[in-house]
Amino acid sequence: MNTKRSPLWKTAYILGLILLPVIAMLICLCIGRYFVSVPQVLSSIAARANGGEGVERLAYITVWNVRLPRLLLAFIVGAALSCAGLLFQSLFQNPLATPDTLGVAGGASFGAVLSILLGFSMIIMQLVSFTFGCVAVLLTMLAAKGKTTSMNTIVLSGIMMGSLFSALVSLVKFCADQEQQLPSITYWLMGSLQSATYTSLLIGLIPIAVSVVILFLLRWRLNLLLLSEEEAVSSGSNIKALRLLAILCATAATASSISMCGQIGWVGLIVPHMCRMMLGNDHRYLIPASISLGGTFLILVDTLARSATAAEIPISILTAIIGAPFFLFLMRKKGGWSL
């Protein structure tokens, strides 16, 4: 695909990426069991400086204390997972690569369910989950290390590590109290943004923001991930350092996302493919597009999850129901996948 874009195209591209999640968030702030009109949403946001005076109290509380933390979390997690999926697909040159390719989801899930079993607070659970997610990837890299370390070896090690931590999660579920702890563990594993607070959001935002900013600044160099080993070396770049940095950023973003809201599948698989179908393989455009589209996608899905029925639907159920048919549609339209 031609990488030379006209100034008009670039302007429309930037405006679209900025406006898409903003418009989606504004609309979704209105939707729920208690309807809040757009003027009420805007006046509630504007009234934050004076403590909500001059606006309807229920609308103000609904916007600031209930819906806005969830929507911010949805955008942050969606952006993080889609960027991580994009990186792993480019890094391993595998269209089926996901943010869990190196076992980070299994490790983070084990840390979370272990915290539930031990009765830790939400903040401690978030930190433990993030730590175990990073440990899982570290063990994957150590297991793959040898005289010659190929990308296929790393992927196989990641699959093995993911299976190991999945077994440990099952062990924790087996040991958990069936009346209180087991339902909490099961519900958490299905993914939910219900427990979003500004405090937990701030803690989880730090590793995600650092990772995404690094990837955004390096988006020109990330195109080297698509080159073969010989081509990358001949370019004069330190491809090993770039790959390691990509893995670290994707791991931190994924582990932090899972620590806040459980396992959410399909976002890191279908959103990068959507971006590639529209923009090609140039990471200069793919990284910003993944941030915008991934965040917007999860905002819309989470709004559907909390509004479609009286009881909130676990978000991973909806991402699978929506993602699987859509992925098949994209695959048939493209006639197969290649990076």
NULO-473045 format. One record per residue (C-alpha): x, y, z; chain; residue number from 1. Coordinates in steps of 0.02 Angstrom, whole numbers, plus 50000, padded with zeros to 5 digits. Layout:
% NULO-473045
R    xx    yy    zz chain resi
R     X     Y     Z     A  NUM
...
This chain:
% NULO-473045
R    xx    yy    zz chain resi
R 50000 50000 50000     A    1
R 50063 50173 49958     A    2
R 50135 50255 50113     A    3
R 50129 50432 50039     A    4
R 49972 50517 50102     A    5
R 49902 50684 50050     A    6
R 49889 50823 50181     A    7
R 49699 50817 50169     A    8
R 49698 50628 50201     A    9
R 49813 50649 50352     A   10
R 49703 50786 50425     A   11
R 49545 50682 50405     A   12
R 49636 50531 50479     A   13
R 49691 50626 50635     A   14
R 49522 50707 50663     A   15
R 49434 50540 50640     A   16
R 49544 50452 50767     A   17
R 49515 50589 50895     A   18
R 49329 50614 50868     A   19
R 49278 50430 50856     A   20
R 49309 50382 51040     A   21
R 49250 50553 51102     A   22
R 49083 50538 51012     A   23
R 49064 50356 51067     A   24
R 49099 50402 51249     A   25
R 48977 50549 51244     A   26
R 48838 50439 51175     A   27
R 48873 50296 51296     A   28
R 48871 50415 51446     A   29
R 48687 50440 51405     A   30
R 48641 50256 51392     A   31
R 48592 50148 51539     A   32
R 48449 50102 51653     A   33
R 48440 50287 51698     A   34
R 48442 50391 51539     A   35
R 48545 50550 51543     A   36
R 48523 50671 51399     A   37
R 48671 50746 51306     A   38
R 48641 50920 51381     A   39
R 48638 50842 51555     A   40
R 48800 50750 51520     A   41
R 48886 50908 51458     A   42
R 48821 51014 51603     A   43
R 48875 50878 51728     A   44
R 49050 50876 51655     A   45
R 49059 51066 51657     A   46
R 48995 51072 51837     A   47
R 49138 50966 51902     A   48
R 49238 51121 51947     A   49
R 49107 51181 52072     A   50
R 49063 51011 52145     A   51
R 48908 50979 52040     A   52
R 48810 51133 52092     A   53
R 48678 51193 51971     A   54
R 48643 51024 51890     A   55
R 48530 50877 51931     A   56
R 48615 50779 52069     A   57
R 48568 50606 52006     A   58
R 48631 50645 51831     A   59
R 48793 50713 51901     A   60
R 48825 50559 52009     A   61
R 48778 50442 51866     A   62
R 48899 50526 51746     A   63
R 49048 50552 51862     A   64
R 49038 50409 51986     A   65
R 48959 50267 51886     A   66
R 48981 50281 51698     A   67
R 49135 50389 51666     A   68
R 49258 50275 51762     A   69
R 49193 50125 51664     A   70
R 49205 50211 51497     A   71
R 49380 50275 51532     A   72
R 49432 50099 51585     A   73
R 49351 50026 51428     A   74
R 49447 50147 51317     A   75
R 49613 50117 51405     A   76
R 49597 49927 51405     A   77
R 49533 49920 51226     A   78
R 49678 50028 51166     A   79
R 49805 49926 51265     A   80
R 49743 49756 51205     A   81
R 49729 49808 51023     A   82
R 49906 49882 51024     A   83
R 49973 49724 51107     A   84
R 49886 49613 50980     A   85
R 49952 49719 50837     A   86
R 50130 49706 50903     A   87
R 50126 49518 50928     A   88
R 50051 49490 50756     A   89
R 50192 49591 50678     A   90
R 50327 49523 50793     A   91
R 50286 49339 50762     A   92
R 50215 49372 50587     A   93
R 50065 49269 50636     A   94
R 49889 49334 50600     A   95
R 49819 49230 50745     A   96
R 49935 49304 50877     A   97
R 49845 49385 51024     A   98
R 49899 49481 51181     A   99
R 49905 49312 51270     A  100
R 50031 49235 51151     A  101
R 50170 49234 51283     A  102
R 50060 49175 51428     A  103
R 50033 49345 51509     A  104
R 49844 49320 51526     A  105
R 49867 49153 51614     A  106
R 49992 49227 51737     A  107
R 49888 49382 51772     A  108
R 49731 49277 51795     A  109
R 49819 49163 51918     A  110
R 49878 49314 52019     A  111
R 49700 49383 52024     A  112
R 49612 49222 52074     A  113
R 49746 49188 52205     A  114
R 49712 49360 52277     A  115
R 49525 49324 52282     A  116
R 49561 49160 52371     A  117
R 49670 49248 52500     A  118
R 49545 49390 52524     A  119
R 49656 49532 52463     A  120
R 49584 49703 52426     A  121
R 49550 49758 52246     A  122
R 49706 49867 52239     A  123
R 49819 49728 52305     A  124
R 49738 49605 52185     A  125
R 49777 49723 52043     A  126
R 49960 49733 52090     A  127
R 49977 49544 52118     A  128
R 49892 49507 51952     A  129
R 50006 49626 51858     A  130
R 50160 49550 51941     A  131
R 50113 49371 51897     A  132
R 50075 49422 51717     A  133
R 50251 49492 51700     A  134
R 50325 49339 51787     A  135
R 50237 49224 51662     A  136
R 50317 49314 51515     A  137
R 50487 49313 51601     A  138
R 50473 49124 51625     A  139
R 50422 49107 51442     A  140
R 50577 49200 51385     A  141
R 50689 49099 51500     A  142
R 50612 48936 51440     A  143
R 50641 48987 51258     A  144
R 50820 49040 51287     A  145
R 50950 48925 51212     A  146
R 51091 48919 51087     A  147
R 50970 48979 50954     A  148
R 50809 49066 51002     A  149
R 50682 49082 50863     A  150
R 50513 49165 50863     A  151
R 50429 48994 50849     A  152
R 50520 48935 51005     A  153
R 50457 49086 51101     A  154
R 50279 49057 51044     A  155
R 50285 48873 51094     A  156
R 50356 48921 51264     A  157
R 50216 49047 51284     A  158
R 50085 48914 51247     A  159
R 50165 48799 51374     A  160
R 50173 48935 51507     A  161
R 49993 48984 51473     A  162
R 49938 48804 51499     A  163
R 50037 48793 51660     A  164
R 49956 48947 51735     A  165
R 49786 48892 51671     A  166
R 49809 48732 51772     A  167
R 49856 48836 51925     A  168
R 49697 48939 51902     A  169
R 49597 48777 51900     A  170
R 49686 48722 52058     A  171
R 49638 48884 52146     A  172
R 49457 48862 52089     A  173
R 49459 48686 52159     A  174
R 49519 48750 52329     A  175
R 49402 48900 52336     A  176
R 49245 48909 52441     A  177
R 49100 48859 52328     A  178
R 48974 48982 52399     A  179
R 49073 49144 52400     A  180
R 49246 49134 52323     A  181
R 49211 49020 52174     A  182
R 49071 49128 52101     A  183
R 49182 49283 52120     A  184
R 49326 49196 52033     A  185
R 49217 49131 51892     A  186
R 49137 49301 51863     A  187
R 49306 49389 51864     A  188
R 49378 49268 51737     A  189
R 49236 49310 51617     A  190
R 49287 49493 51620     A  191
R 49194 49643 51686     A  192
R 49222 49830 51703     A  193
R 49097 49844 51844     A  194
R 49226 49874 51981     A  195
R 49305 50024 51893     A  196
R 49357 50165 52010     A  197
R 49468 50315 51984     A  198
R 49595 50242 52106     A  199
R 49611 50074 52019     A  200
R 49608 50164 51852     A  201
R 49755 50273 51902     A  202
R 49859 50124 51960     A  203
R 49826 50024 51802     A  204
R 49847 50174 51688     A  205
R 50031 50201 51728     A  206
R 50106 50045 51643     A  207
R 49981 50057 51499     A  208
R 50016 50241 51468     A  209
R 50205 50217 51474     A  210
R 50195 50068 51355     A  211
R 50078 50149 51230     A  212
R 50176 50313 51228     A  213
R 50338 50217 51192     A  214
R 50255 50122 51051     A  215
R 50180 50282 50981     A  216
R 50350 50367 50980     A  217
R 50432 50215 50899     A  218
R 50293 50181 50773     A  219
R 50408 50223 50625     A  220
R 50535 50092 50679     A  221
R 50405 49958 50715     A  222
R 50393 49923 50528     A  223
R 50559 49832 50549     A  224
R 50466 49694 50643     A  225
R 50391 49639 50477     A  226
R 50562 49611 50398     A  227
R 50652 49445 50393     A  228
R 50802 49417 50505     A  229
R 50926 49451 50363     A  230
R 50836 49608 50305     A  231
R 50823 49676 50483     A  232
R 51008 49650 50515     A  233
R 51058 49728 50349     A  234
R 50956 49883 50391     A  235
R 51084 49925 50527     A  236
R 50955 49929 50667     A  237
R 50967 49835 50830     A  238
R 50820 49723 50792     A  239
R 50843 49617 50948     A  240
R 50827 49769 51061     A  241
R 50674 49827 50964     A  242
R 50591 49656 50981     A  243
R 50629 49650 51167     A  244
R 50558 49824 51192     A  245
R 50401 49777 51094     A  246
R 50377 49622 51202     A  247
R 50401 49721 51363     A  248
R 50276 49855 51312     A  249
R 50146 49730 51253     A  250
R 50168 49627 51411     A  251
R 50150 49776 51528     A  252
R 49995 49840 51436     A  253
R 49912 49669 51434     A  254
R 49953 49624 51614     A  255
R 49888 49790 51678     A  256
R 49728 49774 51575     A  257
R 49691 49599 51640     A  258
R 49730 49650 51819     A  259
R 49594 49783 51811     A  260
R 49451 49691 51726     A  261
R 49489 49507 51698     A  262
R 49513 49415 51534     A  263
R 49439 49502 51382     A  264
R 49465 49409 51220     A  265
R 49453 49453 51036     A  266
R 49493 49638 51053     A  267
R 49678 49609 51021     A  268
R 49638 49495 50875     A  269
R 49505 49579 50769     A  270
R 49544 49764 50794     A  271
R 49722 49752 50722     A  272
R 49653 49661 50571     A  273
R 49521 49795 50548     A  274
R 49657 49927 50552     A  275
R 49765 49831 50427     A  276
R 49620 49812 50306     A  277
R 49595 50000 50307     A  278
R 49774 50063 50319     A  279
R 49893 49925 50263     A  280
R 50045 49871 50364     A  281
R 50123 50039 50403     A  282
R 50139 50054 50592     A  283
R 50147 50243 50581     A  284
R 49960 50235 50552     A  285
R 49920 50068 50632     A  286
R 49971 50116 50810     A  287
R 49859 50271 50823     A  288
R 49718 50179 50735     A  289
R 49731 50032 50855     A  290
R 49722 50150 51003     A  291
R 49567 50238 50937     A  292
R 49472 50089 50865     A  293
R 49517 49971 51007     A  294
R 49457 50095 51138     A  295
R 49299 50136 51041     A  296
R 49258 49952 51014     A  297
R 49269 49910 51199     A  298
R 49170 50066 51247     A  299
R 49026 50008 51137     A  300
R 49035 49827 51194     A  301
R 49039 49874 51378     A  302
R 48889 49988 51357     A  303
R 48795 49844 51276     A  304
R 48850 49728 51417     A  305
R 48779 49839 51555     A  306
R 48624 49898 51463     A  307
R 48558 49751 51360     A  308
R 48483 49654 51506     A  309
R 48436 49682 51689     A  310
R 48589 49581 51744     A  311
R 48756 49635 51673     A  312
R 48828 49519 51541     A  313
R 49013 49473 51564     A  314
R 49104 49570 51432     A  315
R 49209 49425 51365     A  316
R 49048 49337 51315     A  317
R 48996 49483 51207     A  318
R 49168 49509 51130     A  319
R 49167 49326 51077     A  320
R 48989 49332 51010     A  321
R 49027 49490 50912     A  322
R 49208 49454 50871     A  323
R 49198 49277 50803     A  324
R 49070 49309 50664     A  325
R 49151 49475 50622     A  326
R 49322 49395 50610     A  327
R 49252 49262 50491     A  328
R 49173 49401 50387     A  329
R 49339 49493 50375     A  330
R 49430 49333 50332     A  331
R 49310 49289 50190     A  332
R 49315 49467 50125     A  333
R 49504 49470 50122     A  334
R 49520 49291 50060     A  335
R 49639 49234 50197     A  336
R 49764 49319 50311     A  337
R 49943 49371 50285     A  338
R 50051 49506 50363     A  339
